[in-house]
């Protein structure tokens, strides 16, 4: 099992990949980059093709992120019964920092009794991989995927 930067889904996401009933990590990264907090309930109110389109829509550059943000706001207004929410101060951007392995990643590895990535390894990870590890380490309900992610990234 190895990280494929071109795949839409990680191996630990395969149980919902076909239906997109959960928000894929690649979309969660885009949400963080454009500053919108999207609930699973809101996500499920989008038509299936819209969810697929959000997975595939670019969100790398500042103009891409602005377009993604505007599209999300329009989709939430059109399909959802709750208003959009901006992300609070986005301290989840820990994944962008390669000067140290975030404390949450170190703590989750300790809880799971696995070796955390070293600083050298952390610095060589793809930004999406770092994002995933931070998100899974900080999640209250998804950290059962932390060890599978480490395995998928060939870190343990």
C-alpha angles and dihedrals in degrees: 000000000000139000113268110195090197098054119101091219140036120235090250089058096053094104090072102022096106096049100032088218089149127047108261118230091245090059092044089057090051091049091053092047092053095040102242126132108212119189122219087243091057091045091053091052091062115092113256094251090051090054090050091048091052089052091053101037112107118248104168106106129050091256090048090050092049090050091047090049093050092046091050092051090051092047093049090050092048101042111020135078094209127063125253117268127211117224113257116238100326103235088153086087085092086109090070093059112089095174092089141005106257117254091235091059092047091048094048091050089051091050090049092045094236132125111264119225113274119239090256091053092044089055092053096049120107111255089246091055091051090048091052094050092049093046094047092045091052098041118105094204107027105049089106083081094056095088093042088052091051088050093047090051089051091242096127 
